[in-house]
Amino acid sequence: QRNQADERQVQVGLTSAGRTLLVQCNCLNETLIERSGMTLAELDALNRQVQALRDALSR
């Protein structure tokens, strides 16, 4: 749907199927965190390390 104030913008929304998938994805995140055996702090640190590695490799 076009934004009435600025027709260059198009507003989109999720379908019913998309909303169902969103709920399933959130559940998947919780499952992955639980199965990793890591704390949120450990996962955050790992994420930062992987990002730093990616950045270093892309130079």
C-alpha positions as CSV (number, residue, x, y, z in Angstrom):
1,Q,0.0,0.0,0.0
2,R,1.4,3.4,-1.0
3,N,2.1,5.9,1.8
4,Q,-0.4,8.7,1.2
5,A,2.1,11.4,2.5
6,D,4.9,10.1,0.3
7,E,3.9,7.9,-2.6
8,R,7.5,6.9,-3.2
9,Q,7.1,4.7,0.0
10,V,5.3,1.4,-0.1
11,Q,4.0,0.0,3.2
12,V,3.9,-3.8,3.5
13,G,2.5,-6.1,6.1
14,L,2.7,-9.8,6.9
15,T,0.1,-12.2,5.6
16,S,-1.5,-14.7,8.0
17,A,1.0,-17.3,6.8
18,G,3.8,-14.8,7.5
19,R,2.6,-14.2,11.0
20,T,2.5,-17.9,11.6
21,L,6.1,-18.2,10.4
22,L,7.2,-15.3,12.6
23,V,5.9,-17.1,15.7
24,Q,7.7,-20.3,14.6
25,C,11.0,-18.4,14.0
26,N,10.9,-16.9,17.5
27,C,10.4,-20.4,18.9
28,L,13.4,-21.6,16.8
29,N,15.6,-18.9,18.3
30,E,14.8,-20.0,21.9
31,T,15.4,-23.6,20.9
32,L,18.8,-22.8,19.4
33,I,19.9,-20.8,22.4
34,E,18.8,-23.6,24.8
35,R,20.5,-26.4,22.8
36,S,23.7,-24.4,22.4
37,G,24.4,-24.8,26.1
38,M,25.8,-21.3,26.1
39,T,24.7,-18.3,28.1
40,L,23.4,-15.2,26.3
41,A,26.6,-13.4,27.2
42,E,28.7,-16.2,25.7
43,L,26.5,-16.1,22.5
44,D,26.9,-12.4,22.3
45,A,30.7,-12.6,22.7
46,L,30.8,-15.3,20.0
47,N,28.6,-13.2,17.7
48,R,31.0,-10.2,18.1
49,Q,34.0,-12.5,17.4
50,V,32.5,-13.9,14.3
51,Q,31.6,-10.4,13.1
52,A,35.2,-9.2,13.7
53,L,36.5,-12.2,11.8
54,R,34.2,-11.5,8.9
55,D,35.3,-7.9,8.8
56,A,38.9,-8.9,8.9
57,L,38.5,-11.3,6.1
58,S,36.6,-8.9,3.9
59,R,39.5,-6.3,3.9
